[in-house]
Amino acid sequence: MKKALPLTLLAGAALLATSAWAADAAKPPKAESHMQKVLDAHASLNPKPIETLTPEEARKQPTPADAVKKVLTDMKKSTAPEPGVTMKTMTVGSGDASFPVHIYTPEGKGPFPIMMYYHGGGFVIADTKVYDASPRALAKMANAIMVAVDYRQAPEHPFPAAPNDAFTAYQWTLDHAKEFNGDPTRVAVGGESAGGNLATVVSMMARDKKVALPVHQLLVYPVVNDDMNTPSYQKNANAKPLNKAMMGWFFKHYKGDPKNPYALPMKADSLKGLPPATIIAAEIDPLLSEGKAYADKLKKDGVAVDYKEYSGVTHEFFGMGAVVPKAKEAEQYAADALKKAFKAK
């Protein structure tokens, strides 16, 4: 008969096993090789943890877009914007409530269909310039004008400034589309992360205020809930470039009403009557679970949804088509959905 191990040894073994499980649980999935090059390039730029900084400091940190440029430079490739798209800037609103919009127009005669584009950054950091590659790619691939909105940001302008600006820009576009060779009867909304939140919130506001609905909503890993204990939050708690601690920091500064669906669309009683949606998700992303849950909620409420998850890539991968093939695939998938929606109108 084997001699029993002392309880202290058993307890120690159990503790080690638990610690190892916890470490594995907090280790995100492995990135595919092209994505990993971008992550390595970003790390080489020595970014500080966003959650330890003030908003002013955070806005000065190197971005994933900077990492893409570094990868291109290391590959001895051009970092110039993709040709075939022109951009001009206009101002919406007046006084303290004014903000710029950047109008990306593809080559051709027009009038062109339009998509409102809302950038990411947790409602606190970044701007259209950081996300420039996304509206440029979509303008060219979808043969559509992108109206990219630099909405006012928290904490200087907390909720509901961002959704109000997003909706104001949408209404302005409906009224002024013909002035920049756009078709006001074919206007979609879209965005990444916080911008995906604003795109679907604009759809809600248009429905609720009896304004012409967007013809489609393109939601790229949208922020739609504040539940930070979902499976993807747990699995990707320490992911790069977005992690759980950063999301807590963004929520703290945004000061969104946790019960208001214009802050968190998953809290809506009903999503009925919203436009058809395309939702794009990344495997290595704390927001993965809520994006899928939002797709399911939309479907349950009778909204047509196309959902696609890309493996081996992280939050922020969309727009990295110059160096990440799966990003180029996602951009084309989004552009095809837009073209289909514009054609159906």
Secondary structure, 3 states (H helix, E strand, C coil): CCCCCCHHHHHHHHHHHHHHHHHHHCCCCCCCHHHHHHHHHHHHCCCCCHHHCCHHHHCCCCCHHHHHHHHHHHCCCCCCCCCCEEEEEEEECCHHHCEEEEEEEECCCCCEEEEEEECCCCCCCCCCCCCCHHHHHHHHHHCCEEEEECCCCCCCCCCCHHHHHHHHHHHHHHHHHHHHCEEEEEEEEEEECHHHHHHHHHHHHHHHCCCCCCCCEEEECCCCCCCCCCHHHHHCCCCCCCCHHHHHHHHHHHCCCCCCCCCCHHHCCCCCCCCCEEEEEEEECCCHHHHHHHHHHHHHCCCCEEEEEEEEEECCCCCCCCCCHHHHHHHHHHHHHHHHHHHHC
